[in-house]
Amino acid sequence: MFALLALLVIAALVVAIWLRRRLPTPAPLEGVEPVPGEAGRGPPLPVVLVHGLFGFDRIGVPGVKLHYFRGIVKHLETLGCHAHAVRLPAAKSVPERAKILVDKIAALGHDKVDIIAHSLGGLDVRYALSKLGLASRVRSLVTIGTPHHGTPLASFATDGPLALARKAIAIVGIKLEALDWLSPAALETFNADVPDAPGVRYACVVGGIREAGTPVALAIAPTHAYLRRIAGPNDGLVPISSQYWGETIAEIEADHWEQVGWRMTMRGSFDALAMYAFIIARLGDVKPLAASA
């Protein structure tokens, strides 16, 4: 079922390309509520973009190349920001993904980088910073739509109605270890065991659908409705209340796909490119956790 979900996500991305040709250009930063702060500090650093569950850096579909962070690397490059999108295993455990992330960042050869991570990617980075020594190479981490306190949807596949289906999928070699790290109970343990790394700036962009009139992509409409009933406003996969970690630099009216540049509805107001440019401008504005004595 989850393998099918991944295929549906890819299909939805292809549909989004078709829709984009028929949608108006969105208004800059509409839907973004900036949190006031000082002007950015320090010189710009290379930025590493880290994807979430079932993510990728880019994949080829006949006639088109799909980027998880849609158009964002290219846009940041035009602004003078050297950006990299790295690829991690789609559904491996957080420690496994984190180890590969450390190796990939080391291979880039930069002394220091800033990281922007979406969804599960934020947990991978937090683990790597705290447990694997990545903190020596990172100035700032900004998470977007990351389930820092878990998502109830993951419980369906761990001890809920989809647990048996998941076991059946595992028999044929499709293991989904990442799901074990995403439930509220798992994140309670994770947060106790994975402290923030001293000297690294932690910040977040919190996204979701708060307004009743905001359209929701058909692919996540059922999960959005379920989460809204049990956990309040959400982005279709992660409750808004779960996304706060460190300094909050923006709150956005955007679903889980819009956060990385994919619009699956006819709503044309959210501009992900402008949001990432805004994040880059604020990366130096987040105060680091003080080193322990």
VENJOQUI-V412834 format. One record per residue. N is the residue number from 1. PSI is psi in radians with two decimals (none if undefined). OMEGA is omega as a letter, one per 40 degrees, with the letter a starting at -180 (* if undefined). D_LAST is the distance of its C-alpha to the last C-alpha in Angstrom with 2 decimals. Layout:
((N;PSI;OMEGA;D_LAST) (N;PSI;OMEGA;D_LAST))
//
This chain:
((1;-0.72;a;49.23) (2;-0.56;i;45.86) (3;-0.68;i;47.41) (4;-0.69;i;50.03) (5;-0.73;i;47.37) (6;-0.72;i;45.94) (7;-0.66;i;49.48) (8;-0.65;i;50.01) (9;-0.79;i;46.88) (10;-0.74;i;48.24) (11;-0.69;i;51.62) (12;-0.63;i;50.10) (13;-0.68;i;48.44) (14;-0.73;i;51.86) (15;-0.67;a;53.40) (16;-0.64;i;50.79) (17;-0.74;i;51.95) (18;-0.73;a;55.48) (19;-0.63;a;54.51) (20;-0.59;a;52.58) (21;-0.26;a;55.82) (22;0.05;a;57.27) (23;2.57;i;54.43) (24;2.73;i;53.97) (25;2.23;a;51.08) (26;2.68;i;48.27) (27;2.35;a;47.26) (28;2.23;i;43.99) (29;0.13;i;40.97) (30;2.36;a;43.22) (31;-0.08;i;41.48) (32;2.24;i;38.03) (33;1.65;a;36.28) (34;2.50;i;33.59) (35;2.17;a;30.63) (36;2.51;i;30.41) (37;2.99;i;27.70) (38;2.93;i;27.36) (39;2.69;a;28.99) (40;2.64;a;27.27) (41;2.56;i;24.97) (42;2.81;a;25.00) (43;2.72;i;27.76) (44;2.55;i;29.14) (45;2.79;i;27.97) (46;2.56;a;30.00) (47;2.33;i;29.85) (48;2.22;i;30.08) (49;2.23;a;31.92) (50;2.17;a;31.40) (51;2.98;a;34.19) (52;-2.76;a;34.40) (53;2.38;a;36.57) (54;0.36;a;39.90) (55;-3.09;a;38.76) (56;2.91;i;39.66) (57;-0.97;i;39.28) (58;2.61;i;43.05) (59;2.72;a;46.10) (60;2.26;i;49.76) (61;2.48;a;52.43) (62;2.06;i;56.03) (63;-0.09;a;56.40) (64;2.62;i;52.83) (65;2.25;a;49.21) (66;2.29;i;46.71) (67;2.30;i;43.11) (68;-0.90;i;40.58) (69;1.52;a;38.96) (70;1.95;i;42.42) (71;-0.03;a;43.02) (72;-0.74;i;39.38) (73;-0.84;a;38.60) (74;-0.72;a;41.78) (75;-0.76;i;41.13) (76;-0.61;i;37.64) (77;-0.66;i;39.18) (78;-0.36;i;41.76) (79;0.09;i;39.02) (80;0.25;i;37.61) (81;2.10;i;34.75) (82;1.93;a;34.72) (83;2.48;i;34.44) (84;2.36;i;34.54) (85;2.11;a;35.43) (86;2.70;i;34.54) (87;2.26;i;36.38) (88;2.85;i;34.84) (89;2.39;a;36.87) (90;-0.72;a;38.47) (91;0.45;i;37.63) (92;3.00;i;35.51) (93;2.81;i;32.46) (94;-0.83;i;29.12) (95;-0.68;i;27.67) (96;-0.78;i;30.85) (97;-0.69;a;30.83) (98;-0.70;a;27.15) (99;-0.74;i;27.86) (100;-0.66;i;30.82) (101;-0.79;i;28.92) (102;-0.79;a;26.42) (103;-0.70;a;29.49) (104;-0.68;i;31.29) (105;-0.68;i;28.56) (106;-0.67;a;28.19) (107;-0.38;i;31.98) (108;-0.48;i;31.97) (109;0.13;i;30.52) (110;2.49;i;28.37) (111;-0.75;a;25.13) (112;2.55;i;23.65) (113;2.82;i;25.26) (114;2.59;a;25.14) (115;2.34;i;26.22) (116;2.11;a;28.55) (117;2.40;i;29.21) (118;2.39;i;31.98) (119;-2.25;a;32.28) (120;-0.53;a;31.25) (121;-0.55;i;29.87) (122;-0.61;i;26.86) (123;-0.66;i;25.96) (124;-0.80;a;26.56) (125;-0.76;i;24.14) (126;-0.74;i;21.37) (127;-0.79;a;21.93) (128;-0.65;i;22.03) (129;-0.73;a;18.78) (130;-0.64;a;16.90) (131;-0.40;a;18.97) (132;0.21;i;20.83) (133;0.16;a;18.68) (134;-0.36;a;20.41) (135;-0.49;a;17.31) (136;-0.30;a;17.75) (137;0.00;a;21.17) (138;2.29;i;20.68) (139;-0.81;a;19.95) (140;2.57;i;21.22) (141;2.16;i;22.70) (142;2.13;i;25.49) (143;2.55;i;27.18) (144;2.13;i;30.77) (145;0.46;a;32.50) (146;2.33;i;29.89) (147;1.22;a;30.25) (148;-0.41;i;26.59) (149;0.34;i;28.07) (150;2.92;i;31.09) (151;2.32;i;34.75) (152;-0.39;a;37.51) (153;-0.57;a;39.69) (154;-0.49;a;37.81) (155;-0.45;i;38.76) (156;-0.62;a;42.39) (157;-0.08;i;41.85) (158;-0.90;i;39.68) (159;0.33;a;41.55) (160;-2.77;a;43.93) (161;-0.32;a;47.41) (162;0.06;a;46.50) (163;-0.73;a;44.90) (164;-0.69;i;48.26) (165;-0.66;i;48.92) (166;-0.73;i;45.60) (167;-0.67;i;46.49) (168;-0.70;i;49.87) (169;-0.67;a;48.36) (170;-0.53;a;46.05) (171;-0.58;a;49.19) (172;0.24;i;50.40) (173;0.07;i;47.12) (174;1.67;a;45.43) (175;2.48;a;42.10) (176;1.08;a;39.83) (177;-0.51;a;36.54) (178;-0.54;a;34.58) (179;-0.47;i;36.21) (180;-0.20;a;34.41) (181;0.08;a;31.10) (182;-0.11;a;32.41) (183;2.75;i;33.49) (184;-0.69;i;31.66) (185;-0.72;i;31.10) (186;-0.67;a;29.70) (187;-0.47;i;27.25) (188;-0.75;i;26.04) (189;-0.76;a;25.09) (190;-0.84;a;23.79) (191;-0.54;i;21.42) (192;-0.49;a;19.99) (193;-0.23;a;19.62) (194;1.42;a;18.57) (195;2.72;i;15.33) (196;2.51;a;14.93) (197;2.22;i;13.41) (198;2.43;i;10.55) (199;-0.16;i;12.51) (200;2.40;i;15.81) (201;2.18;i;17.98) (202;2.30;i;19.64) (203;2.90;a;22.98) (204;2.66;i;26.28) (205;2.18;a;29.98) (206;2.10;a;31.69) (207;2.61;i;35.32) (208;3.12;i;38.25) (209;1.89;i;41.67) (210;-0.65;a;41.61) (211;2.37;a;45.08) (212;-0.50;a;48.06) (213;-0.02;a;50.13) (214;2.17;i;47.80) (215;2.60;i;49.47) (216;2.36;i;47.77) (217;2.41;a;48.49) (218;-0.64;a;51.06) (219;-0.48;a;49.01) (220;0.17;i;46.22) (221;-0.77;i;48.31) (222;-0.75;a;48.61) (223;-0.59;i;44.89) (224;-0.78;a;44.12) (225;-0.73;i;46.61) (226;-0.84;a;45.26) (227;-0.64;i;41.62) (228;-0.62;a;42.72) (229;-0.64;a;44.49) (230;-0.32;a;41.67) (231;0.05;i;38.47) (232;-2.86;a;39.60) (233;2.51;a;39.51) (234;3.04;a;38.54) (235;0.21;a;39.16) (236;-0.41;i;41.57) (237;-0.51;a;39.08) (238;2.24;i;35.77) (239;2.51;i;35.48) (240;-0.69;a;34.00) (241;-0.34;a;31.79) (242;-0.19;a;30.17) (243;-0.13;a;29.25) (244;2.22;i;26.50) (245;2.16;a;22.99) (246;-2.62;i;20.52) (247;2.39;i;22.39) (248;2.03;a;26.16) (249;-0.25;i;27.97) (250;2.65;i;31.47) (251;2.22;a;33.68) (252;2.58;i;36.81) (253;1.48;a;40.15) (254;2.45;i;40.43) (255;-3.11;a;40.97) (256;-0.57;a;39.14) (257;-0.69;i;41.45) (258;-0.48;a;41.58) (259;-0.38;i;37.81) (260;0.38;i;38.50) (261;0.10;a;41.76) (262;2.09;i;44.38) (263;2.07;a;46.69) (264;0.12;i;48.84) (265;3.06;i;50.64) (266;-0.02;i;52.92) (267;2.23;a;50.27) (268;0.38;a;49.56) (269;-0.39;a;47.14) (270;2.24;a;43.72) (271;1.70;a;42.75) (272;-0.61;a;40.00) (273;-0.75;i;40.25) (274;-0.61;i;39.52) (275;-0.77;a;36.57) (276;-0.62;i;34.93) (277;-0.69;i;35.67) (278;-0.74;i;34.02) (279;-0.80;a;30.86) (280;-0.71;a;30.80) (281;-0.41;a;31.15) (282;-0.06;a;28.15) (283;-0.62;a;25.72) (284;0.04;a;23.98) (285;-0.10;a;23.83) (286;2.15;a;21.12) (287;2.38;a;17.64) (288;2.73;i;14.92) (289;2.31;a;12.22) (290;2.47;i;9.02) (291;2.46;a;6.49) (292;2.63;a;3.80) (293;none;*;0.00))
//
